[in-house]
Amino acid sequence: MTLAFEDRIRAARTPDLFRRYFREASDAMPPERLAAYQTEALKEIVAIAHAKSPFYQEQFRQAGVRPDDIQERADLAKLPFTTKDDLRQDPWRFLACDKADVSIIHVSTGTTGGKPIYVLHTWADYYMHDLAPGFPVLVPVGRGDMVLNALPYEMSSAGLAFHKSFINSCGATVLTAGKGGAYSTPEKTVQMIRDLQPNCAITTPSYAVTLHETALKEGFDLKDLPWKKMWLTGEGSSPAFRERVEKLWGTRANMYYGTLEGGVVGIECDEHRGYHVTESHVILEVVDPKTGTPLEPLEVGEIVVTCLTRRDAPLIRYRTQDLGYFDPDPCPCGVPLPLLHLRGRQGDQIRINGVDFSPFYLEEFLMRQPEVGNWYQFIVKKGDNDRLKIRTELAPKVTATAELADKLSSKMEYAVGVPCAVEIVDAIPRPRGKTVRVVREEAAP
């Protein structure tokens, strides 16, 4: 068994492409050099998929596309899309390697419904390739730092993905707190924080609030620790909600965007001007959700991911069902990677009087109301979409009254331009998994 593992390590050489281009941090690489890398990487991935992946062999055959047709990034539009339904079929047909080479399998959290999606990684893809280009500017974590990893470790890729990155790529110490598992309770996580005093953290926006609430119950304020930085991922968040988290923890909180299927996609810097697209790992497109036509910067559409570091299980033109747009302006932080802004998931958009609203957009105005607490839900009832319905807790020491509900309803209506109805509740259940902000209910008979 040991010899077999050592043989696999010897066989998993760093691709020549990575050795040539990643002599410097990818978040500091000049745009021209990064563009040249992307062109070469795209051609290699397409060639590998065409030669070895049964799924893409059939996809390319049906589309009448051959590897020679892909000579530059703009040629991506010639290739067919990969969808969630494709991934829900036989996962092994995506492989461009032997089935026995697969080392780890993650499964989708099921937030978009349907059959589970299994994502396969070989040892080479998961470690040698994924960790080849680092992000020391955007993720300034190194030896001597201690990172609280309060993300799920079971099934989901989140906990383990950051675990191996912080250890192997950054050289940091990781506290394996987890989130929502059999032993990963908020109380135990707070005890770990109190005992070991990490200086960095990564978790979801909502769980950051849960840990703060739990710490206060234990007589401990998270702001008392000398935090260096924290990252929020796994759920979307408006700037206003993120600001609340920063106040609760007493540190800068940057968003980190990734998907189970596509891996890391974007990382915020301290400027909070959008996600810097991790172009060492992915090529991103924004397309019209209905036609699939690529859109121009500032036009909101569906985010499409092509993985550049995944060779043994290629993923080409994957439709994420996330909405966003590219910002053409450079970021003041100096990182040359382009900026992406998110607008939520297609399935979470809230239609009111024929107009679609992003939950992030609505959350921004709701979280600007000081009387509103950190837990809320947007209620959508089938056949009843003439107004925005909001169920919310109140901030500490704020008393619930009918007058306050009317006041909040009026403020939200003025802010978003549609009728609103606010329902004040004592408590909203704290979730163990992903927080659901948009609750769809059946209308009363």
C-alpha positions as CSV (number, residue, x, y, z in Angstrom):
1,M,0.0,0.0,0.0
2,T,2.8,2.4,0.9
3,L,4.7,1.7,-2.3
4,A,1.6,2.2,-4.4
5,F,1.1,5.6,-2.9
6,E,4.7,6.6,-3.4
7,D,4.5,5.5,-7.0
8,R,1.5,7.7,-7.5
9,I,3.4,10.7,-6.1
10,R,6.3,10.0,-8.4
11,A,4.0,9.8,-11.4
12,A,2.1,13.0,-10.5
13,R,4.6,15.5,-11.9
14,T,3.7,19.1,-12.0
15,P,2.7,19.9,-15.6
16,D,5.2,21.8,-17.6
17,L,2.7,24.5,-18.2
18,F,2.5,25.3,-14.5
19,R,6.2,25.2,-14.0
20,R,6.7,27.7,-16.8
21,Y,4.0,30.2,-15.8
22,F,3.8,30.0,-12.0
23,R,7.2,31.2,-11.0
24,E,5.4,34.1,-9.3
25,A,2.1,34.5,-7.4
26,S,-0.9,34.3,-9.7
27,D,-2.6,37.2,-8.1
28,A,0.4,39.4,-9.0
29,M,1.0,38.1,-12.5
30,P,0.9,40.7,-15.3
31,P,-2.4,40.4,-17.3
32,E,-0.5,39.6,-20.6
33,R,1.3,36.7,-19.0
34,L,-1.9,35.4,-17.4
35,A,-3.7,35.6,-20.8
36,A,-1.0,33.6,-22.5
37,Y,-1.2,31.0,-19.8
38,Q,-5.0,30.8,-20.1
39,T,-4.7,30.2,-23.9
40,E,-2.3,27.4,-23.5
41,A,-4.2,25.9,-20.6
42,L,-7.5,26.0,-22.5
43,K,-6.0,24.2,-25.5
44,E,-4.4,21.5,-23.3
45,I,-7.7,20.9,-21.4
46,V,-9.7,20.7,-24.6
47,A,-7.2,18.2,-26.1
48,I,-7.2,16.1,-23.0
49,A,-11.0,16.0,-22.8
50,H,-11.3,15.2,-26.5
51,A,-8.8,12.4,-26.2
52,K,-9.8,10.8,-22.9
53,S,-13.2,11.9,-21.5
54,P,-16.1,9.8,-22.8
55,F,-18.5,12.6,-21.9
56,Y,-16.6,15.3,-23.7
57,Q,-15.8,13.1,-26.7
58,E,-19.5,12.7,-27.3
59,Q,-20.2,16.4,-26.6
60,F,-17.6,17.6,-29.0
61,R,-18.7,15.0,-31.6
62,Q,-22.3,16.3,-31.5
63,A,-21.2,19.9,-31.7
64,G,-18.8,19.1,-34.6
65,V,-15.8,20.6,-32.7
66,R,-12.3,19.4,-32.7
67,P,-9.3,20.5,-30.5
68,D,-7.8,22.4,-33.5
69,D,-10.9,24.6,-33.5
70,I,-9.9,26.1,-30.1
71,Q,-6.9,28.4,-30.6
72,E,-7.8,31.3,-28.3
73,R,-10.1,32.2,-25.4
74,A,-12.8,33.6,-27.7
75,D,-13.2,30.2,-29.3
76,L,-14.8,28.9,-26.1
77,A,-18.1,29.9,-27.5
78,K,-17.7,27.1,-30.1
79,L,-17.9,24.5,-27.3
80,P,-21.1,23.1,-25.8
81,F,-22.1,23.9,-22.3
82,T,-22.0,21.5,-19.4
83,T,-25.0,21.6,-17.1
84,K,-25.9,20.4,-13.6
85,D,-28.1,17.7,-15.2
86,D,-25.1,16.4,-17.1
87,L,-23.2,16.1,-13.8
88,R,-26.1,14.3,-12.2
89,Q,-25.7,11.4,-14.6
90,D,-22.9,8.9,-14.5
91,P,-20.0,10.9,-12.9
92,W,-17.3,8.4,-14.1
93,R,-17.9,9.3,-17.8
94,F,-16.3,12.7,-17.2
95,L,-12.9,11.1,-16.2
96,A,-9.9,11.5,-18.5
97,C,-8.0,8.9,-16.4
98,D,-8.4,5.5,-14.9
99,K,-11.2,5.1,-12.4
100,A,-8.7,3.7,-9.9
101,D,-6.8,7.0,-10.0
102,V,-9.6,8.8,-8.2
103,S,-8.6,9.7,-4.7
104,I,-11.5,11.7,-3.3
105,I,-15.2,12.3,-4.1
106,H,-17.4,15.2,-2.9
107,V,-21.1,15.4,-3.2
108,S,-23.4,18.5,-3.7
109,T,-25.2,19.9,-0.7
110,G,-28.5,19.7,-2.7
111,T,-29.4,23.4,-2.4
112,T,-30.5,23.5,-6.0
113,G,-32.6,20.3,-5.9
114,G,-32.5,17.2,-8.1
115,K,-30.2,14.2,-7.9
116,P,-26.9,14.6,-6.1
117,I,-23.8,15.8,-8.0
118,Y,-20.6,13.8,-7.4
119,V,-17.3,15.6,-8.1
120,L,-14.3,13.4,-8.6
121,H,-10.6,14.3,-7.9
122,T,-7.4,12.5,-8.5
123,W,-4.5,13.1,-6.1
124,A,-2.7,15.1,-8.8
125,D,-5.6,17.4,-9.5
126,Y,-6.5,17.9,-5.9
127,Y,-3.0,18.7,-4.6
128,M,-0.3,19.2,-7.2
129,H,-2.4,21.0,-9.8
130,D,-4.9,22.9,-7.7
131,L,-2.2,24.2,-5.3
132,A,0.3,25.2,-8.0
133,P,-0.8,28.8,-8.4
134,G,-1.1,30.5,-5.0
135,F,-2.8,33.8,-3.9
136,P,-0.5,35.3,-1.2
137,V,-1.8,38.8,-1.9
138,L,-5.5,38.0,-1.7
139,V,-5.0,35.4,1.1
140,P,-2.2,36.7,3.2
141,V,-1.9,33.6,5.5
142,G,1.4,32.0,6.3
143,R,3.5,30.0,8.7
144,G,2.6,31.0,12.3
145,D,-1.0,31.9,11.5
146,M,-3.7,29.8,13.0
147,V,-6.9,29.5,10.9
148,L,-10.3,28.6,12.3
149,N,-12.0,26.5,9.6
150,A,-15.7,26.5,10.5
151,L,-16.9,25.0,7.2
152,P,-18.5,21.6,6.6
153,Y,-16.0,18.7,6.4
154,E,-18.4,15.9,5.4
155,M,-19.6,15.4,1.9
156,S,-19.2,19.1,0.9
157,S,-15.9,20.1,-0.6
158,A,-15.7,23.4,1.4
159,G,-14.0,22.3,4.7
160,L,-11.4,20.0,3.1
161,A,-10.6,22.3,0.2
162,F,-9.6,25.1,2.5
163,H,-8.0,22.7,5.0
164,K,-5.5,21.5,2.4
165,S,-5.0,25.0,1.0
166,F,-4.2,26.6,4.3
167,I,-1.9,23.7,5.3
168,N,-0.2,22.9,2.0
169,S,-0.2,26.1,0.2
170,C,0.0,28.6,3.0
171,G,1.9,26.6,5.7
172,A,-0.6,27.7,8.4
173,T,-2.1,25.8,11.3
174,V,-5.7,24.8,10.9
175,L,-8.3,24.4,13.6
176,T,-10.7,21.7,12.2
177,A,-13.9,23.1,13.8
178,G,-16.2,22.1,11.0
179,K,-19.9,23.2,10.8
180,G,-23.0,21.3,11.5
181,G,-21.6,17.8,11.9
182,A,-22.1,15.3,14.7
183,Y,-19.4,17.0,16.8
184,S,-19.2,20.4,15.2
185,T,-21.5,22.3,17.5
186,P,-21.2,26.1,17.9
187,E,-20.5,25.6,21.6
188,K,-17.5,23.3,20.9
189,T,-16.2,25.7,18.3
190,V,-16.4,28.7,20.7
191,Q,-14.5,26.6,23.3
192,M,-11.8,25.9,20.7
193,I,-11.6,29.6,19.8
194,R,-11.3,30.5,23.5
195,D,-8.7,27.9,24.3
196,L,-6.4,28.2,21.2
197,Q,-7.1,31.8,20.1
198,P,-6.7,31.6,16.3
199,N,-6.0,34.8,14.4
200,C,-7.7,34.0,11.1
201,A,-11.1,32.4,10.3
202,I,-13.2,31.1,7.5
203,T,-16.9,30.3,7.7
204,T,-20.2,31.2,6.2
205,P,-21.8,34.6,6.8
206,S,-24.7,33.2,8.8
207,Y,-22.6,30.8,10.9
208,A,-20.3,33.8,11.8
209,V,-23.4,35.3,13.4
210,T,-24.3,32.0,15.1
211,L,-20.8,31.7,16.6
212,H,-21.0,35.3,17.9
213,E,-24.3,34.6,19.5
214,T,-23.0,31.4,21.1
215,A,-19.8,33.2,22.4
216,L,-21.9,35.9,24.1
217,K,-23.9,33.2,25.8
218,E,-20.6,31.7,27.1
219,G,-19.5,35.1,28.4
220,F,-16.9,35.6,25.6
221,D,-16.7,38.3,23.0
222,L,-15.1,37.4,19.7
223,K,-13.8,40.9,19.3
224,D,-11.4,40.3,22.2
225,L,-9.1,38.2,20.0
226,P,-6.5,39.9,17.8
227,W,-8.0,38.7,14.5
228,K,-5.8,39.3,11.4
229,K,-8.5,38.5,8.8
230,M,-11.6,36.4,8.1
231,W,-13.2,35.0,5.0
232,L,-16.8,34.3,4.3
233,T,-17.9,31.7,1.8
234,G,-20.5,29.1,1.1
235,E,-23.4,31.6,1.1
236,G,-24.0,34.9,-0.6
237,S,-24.0,38.1,1.4
238,S,-24.9,41.7,0.9
239,P,-22.3,44.4,1.8
240,A,-24.5,45.5,4.7
241,F,-24.7,42.0,6.2
242,R,-21.0,41.6,5.8
243,E,-20.5,44.9,7.7
244,R,-22.5,43.5,10.5
245,V,-20.3,40.4,10.7
246,E,-17.2,42.7,10.7
247,K,-18.6,44.6,13.7
248,L,-19.4,41.4,15.6
249,W,-15.9,39.9,15.1
250,G,-13.9,43.1,15.1
251,T,-12.0,42.3,11.9
252,R,-12.1,42.7,8.1
253,A,-14.2,40.1,6.4
254,N,-13.6,39.3,2.7
255,M,-15.9,37.1,0.6
256,Y,-14.6,34.0,-1.1
257,Y,-16.6,32.6,-4.1
258,G,-16.3,29.0,-5.2
259,T,-18.5,26.1,-6.3
260,L,-18.3,22.4,-5.6
261,E,-18.0,21.7,-9.3
262,G,-15.7,24.5,-10.3
263,G,-13.5,25.1,-7.3
264,V,-12.2,28.5,-6.4
265,V,-13.6,31.2,-8.7
266,G,-13.1,34.6,-7.0
267,I,-11.6,36.2,-3.9
268,E,-12.3,39.7,-2.5
269,C,-9.6,42.0,-1.4
270,D,-9.8,44.6,1.4
271,E,-11.3,47.2,-1.0
272,H,-14.5,45.2,-1.3
273,R,-15.0,46.2,-4.9
274,G,-16.0,42.7,-6.1
275,Y,-14.4,39.3,-6.4
276,H,-11.0,39.0,-8.1
277,V,-11.4,36.2,-10.6
278,T,-8.9,33.5,-10.0
279,E,-7.8,33.2,-13.6
280,S,-5.0,30.8,-12.8
281,H,-7.8,28.2,-12.0
282,V,-10.7,29.2,-14.2
283,I,-11.9,31.0,-17.3
284,L,-15.1,32.7,-16.5
285,E,-17.8,33.8,-18.9
286,V,-21.1,35.6,-18.3
287,V,-23.8,34.5,-20.7
288,D,-27.4,35.3,-21.4
289,P,-29.3,32.6,-19.3
290,K,-31.8,32.1,-22.1
291,T,-29.7,32.2,-25.2
292,G,-26.2,31.3,-23.9
293,T,-24.8,34.3,-25.8
294,P,-21.7,35.8,-24.1
295,L,-22.5,39.2,-22.5
296,E,-20.5,42.4,-22.3
297,P,-19.0,43.8,-19.0
298,L,-21.7,45.3,-16.7
299,E,-24.4,43.1,-18.2
300,V,-25.9,40.6,-15.7
301,G,-26.0,37.0,-16.8
302,E,-25.2,33.4,-15.8
303,I,-21.7,32.6,-14.7
304,V,-20.0,29.9,-16.7
305,V,-16.8,28.2,-15.5
306,T,-14.1,26.3,-17.4
307,C,-11.5,24.7,-15.0
308,L,-7.9,25.1,-16.0
309,T,-6.1,23.1,-13.3
310,R,-8.4,20.0,-13.5
311,R,-6.9,17.6,-16.0
312,D,-8.1,14.1,-14.9
313,A,-11.8,15.1,-14.6
314,P,-12.2,18.1,-17.0
315,L,-15.0,20.6,-16.6
316,I,-15.6,22.8,-19.6
317,R,-18.2,25.6,-19.9
318,Y,-20.1,24.7,-16.8
319,R,-23.3,26.6,-16.2
320,T,-23.3,27.4,-12.5
321,Q,-26.8,29.0,-12.3
322,D,-25.2,31.8,-10.4
323,L,-25.8,35.4,-11.7
324,G,-23.2,38.1,-11.9
325,Y,-21.4,40.6,-14.1
326,F,-17.9,41.7,-14.9
327,D,-16.6,45.1,-13.7
328,P,-14.2,46.6,-16.3
329,D,-12.7,49.1,-13.9
330,P,-9.3,48.2,-12.2
331,C,-9.3,47.7,-8.5
332,P,-7.5,50.3,-6.3
333,C,-5.7,47.4,-4.4
334,G,-3.4,46.9,-7.4
335,V,-4.3,43.2,-8.0
336,P,-4.6,42.9,-11.8
337,L,-7.1,40.1,-11.7
338,P,-10.5,41.2,-13.2
339,L,-13.5,41.9,-10.9
340,L,-16.8,39.9,-10.7
341,H,-20.0,41.0,-8.9
342,L,-22.5,38.4,-7.8
343,R,-26.3,38.8,-8.0
344,G,-27.4,35.6,-6.4
345,R,-28.7,32.3,-7.8
346,Q,-31.2,32.1,-10.7
347,G,-33.5,29.9,-8.6
348,D,-33.4,32.4,-5.6
349,Q,-34.6,35.5,-7.6
350,I,-37.8,36.9,-6.2
351,R,-40.4,38.0,-8.7
352,I,-42.6,40.9,-7.5
353,N,-45.2,42.4,-9.9
354,G,-43.3,41.0,-12.8
355,V,-39.9,42.2,-11.7
356,D,-37.0,39.9,-10.6
357,F,-35.1,41.0,-7.5
358,S,-31.8,39.5,-6.2
359,P,-32.0,38.5,-2.5
360,F,-28.7,40.3,-2.0
361,Y,-30.2,43.5,-3.3
362,L,-33.1,43.2,-0.9
363,E,-30.9,42.1,2.0
364,E,-28.8,45.2,1.6
365,F,-31.7,47.6,2.3
366,L,-33.1,45.3,5.1
367,M,-29.8,45.2,6.9
368,R,-29.5,49.0,6.8
369,Q,-32.4,49.2,9.2
370,P,-30.9,49.3,12.7
371,E,-34.1,47.8,14.3
372,V,-33.8,44.6,12.2
373,G,-31.8,41.7,13.6
374,N,-29.4,39.4,11.8
375,W,-31.9,36.7,11.0
376,Y,-34.7,37.1,8.5
377,Q,-36.5,35.3,5.6
378,F,-38.0,36.5,2.4
379,I,-41.3,34.7,2.0
380,V,-42.5,33.8,-1.5
381,K,-46.0,32.2,-1.9
382,K,-47.1,30.6,-5.1
383,G,-49.7,32.8,-6.9
384,D,-49.1,35.6,-4.5
385,N,-46.4,37.9,-5.8
386,D,-47.8,41.4,-5.5
387,R,-45.6,42.4,-2.6
388,L,-42.4,41.6,-0.8
389,K,-43.0,39.6,2.4
390,I,-40.3,39.7,5.1
391,R,-40.1,37.7,8.3
392,T,-37.5,39.0,10.7
393,E,-36.2,39.1,14.2
394,L,-35.4,42.4,15.8
395,A,-32.1,43.7,17.0
396,P,-31.4,43.2,20.8
397,K,-33.3,45.5,23.1
398,V,-35.8,46.5,20.4
399,T,-39.4,46.0,21.3
400,A,-41.8,44.5,18.7
401,T,-44.9,46.6,18.0
402,A,-47.4,46.9,15.2
403,E,-46.2,50.5,14.6
404,L,-42.6,49.3,14.2
405,A,-43.7,46.6,11.6
406,D,-45.5,49.3,9.7
407,K,-42.5,51.6,9.8
408,L,-40.1,48.9,8.6
409,S,-42.6,48.0,5.8
410,S,-42.7,51.6,4.6
411,K,-39.0,52.0,4.7
412,M,-38.4,48.9,2.7
413,E,-41.1,49.9,0.2
414,Y,-39.5,53.3,-0.3
415,A,-36.1,51.6,-0.7
416,V,-36.9,48.9,-3.2
417,G,-40.0,50.4,-5.0
418,V,-42.5,47.6,-4.4
419,P,-45.1,47.0,-1.7
420,C,-43.6,45.3,1.4
421,A,-45.1,43.6,4.5
422,V,-42.8,43.0,7.5
423,E,-43.7,40.2,10.0
424,I,-41.8,40.4,13.3
425,V,-41.1,37.1,15.0
426,D,-39.4,36.2,18.3
427,A,-36.9,33.8,16.7
428,I,-36.0,32.2,13.3
429,P,-34.6,28.7,13.6
430,R,-30.8,28.5,13.3
431,P,-29.9,26.1,10.5
432,R,-27.3,23.3,10.7
433,G,-26.7,23.5,6.9
434,K,-26.8,26.3,4.5
435,T,-29.0,29.2,5.5
436,V,-32.0,29.6,3.3
437,R,-33.0,33.3,2.9
438,V,-35.7,32.8,0.4
439,V,-38.5,30.5,1.7
440,R,-41.1,29.3,-0.9
441,E,-44.4,28.4,0.6
442,E,-47.6,27.1,-0.8
443,A,-50.5,29.6,-0.8
444,A,-53.3,28.9,1.5
445,P,-56.2,26.9,-0.1
